[in-house]
């Protein structure tokens, strides 16, 4: 372990950022799993509720991208996957 003050501070900052980033990523993964399972489990889909959940999930992804937790292409890919799943499941149930 280094005794240099700047190195010690840099390690502390990187650990702090790691905890924050992990919480953002974990929340996005949890909400995504809940959203997809709710789409799969419901017989009759309420479009208002679906759009509300999807909007909330999009906001979380956009916030993670703006904070630098996710790369912008990664965020776009996640949102495209959610839109595709939503479209596929809503077309199959009607």
C-alpha positions in Angstrom: 0.0 0.0 0.0 1.3 3.4 -1.0 1.9 6.1 1.6 1.4 8.8 -1.0 -1.5 11.0 0.0 -2.8 11.5 -3.6 -2.8 7.7 -4.2 -4.7 7.1 -1.0 -7.3 9.7 -1.9 -7.6 8.3 -5.4 -8.3 4.8 -4.1 -10.9 6.2 -1.7 -12.6 8.1 -4.6 -12.6 5.1 -6.9 -14.2 2.9 -4.2 -16.8 5.5 -3.5 -17.6 5.8 -7.2 -17.7 2.0 -7.5 -20.4 1.8 -4.9 -22.5 4.5 -6.5 -22.1 2.9 -10.0 -23.0 -0.5 -8.6 -26.2 0.8 -7.1 -27.3 2.5 -10.4 -26.6 -0.7 -12.4 -28.3 -2.9 -9.8 -31.4 -0.7 -9.8 -31.6 -0.8 -13.6 -31.2 -4.6 -13.7 -33.9 -5.1 -11.1 -36.4 -2.8 -12.7 -35.7 -4.4 -16.1 -36.4 -7.9 -14.7 -39.6 -6.7 -12.9 -40.8 -5.0 -16.1 -40.3 -8.0 -18.3 -41.8 -10.4 -15.8 -44.8 -8.1 -15.4 -45.2 -8.1 -19.2 -45.0 -11.9 -19.3 -47.4 -12.5 -16.4 -50.2 -10.3 -17.3 -53.0 -11.6 -19.5 -54.5 -8.3 -20.4 -52.0 -5.6 -20.7 -52.9 -2.1 -19.4 -51.1 0.2 -21.8 -51.0 3.1 -19.3 -49.3 1.0 -16.6 -46.8 -0.4 -19.1 -45.9 3.0 -20.5 -45.5 4.4 -16.9 -43.1 1.5 -16.0 -41.3 1.9 -19.2 -40.9 5.6 -18.8 -39.6 5.2 -15.3 -37.0 2.7 -16.5 -36.0 4.9 -19.4 -35.4 7.8 -16.9 -33.2 5.6 -14.7 -31.2 4.5 -17.8 -30.8 8.1 -19.0 -29.7 9.3 -15.6 -27.1 6.6 -15.4 -25.8 7.6 -18.8 -25.7 11.3 -17.8 -23.8 10.4 -14.6 -21.3 8.4 -16.6 -22.2 5.1 -15.1 -23.2 3.6 -18.5 -21.9 4.5 -21.9 -24.4 6.2 -24.1 -24.5 3.3 -26.6 -25.0 0.8 -23.8 -28.0 2.9 -22.6 -29.4 3.1 -26.1 -29.0 -0.7 -26.5 -30.9 -1.3 -23.2 -33.7 1.0 -24.2 -34.0 -0.6 -27.7 -34.2 -4.0 -26.1 -37.0 -2.9 -23.8 -38.9 -1.3 -26.7 -38.5 -4.5 -28.7 -39.7 -6.7 -25.9 -42.6 -4.4 -25.3 -43.6 -4.4 -28.9 -43.3 -8.2 -29.3 -45.3 -9.0 -26.2 -48.0 -6.5 -26.9 -48.4 -7.7 -30.5 -48.6 -11.4 -29.4 -51.3 -10.8 -26.8 -53.7 -8.9 -29.0 
